């Protein structure tokens, strides 16, 4: 996953009203790139499938597909993909935490072999 930090410098009026955008503008490109690269392949696959479902997907070998939209609709699509990504990452972390807790609980309930 690639993050383009250049978009952060474009809309200064929105930055004043949006504390998250202001926070992002103060992050280094390295931090933003590291966060973007931390997305698992499973999350990338789900987001890709979701975006394809939103814009429609026809097989490229049989159709010459072109999609036209305006700036607001494209921004909405990107916002939806980002929100989906954040949600999926949180759910992935929750799943990993639950698996870890279940694993540690099962280790506690195993009888000691030293007794």
Residue pairs with C-beta under 8 A, 6 or more apart in sequence:
1 36
1 37
1 39
1 44
2 33
2 36
3 32
3 33
3 35
3 36
5 29
5 32
5 33
8 15
8 21
8 24
8 25
9 25
11 21
14 21
15 21
15 22
15 25
16 22
24 32
39 85
39 89
40 92
42 92
43 85
43 88
43 89
43 92
46 84
46 88
47 81
47 84
47 85
47 88
50 80
50 81
50 84
51 77
51 81
54 77
54 80
55 67
55 77
56 65
56 67
58 65
69 77
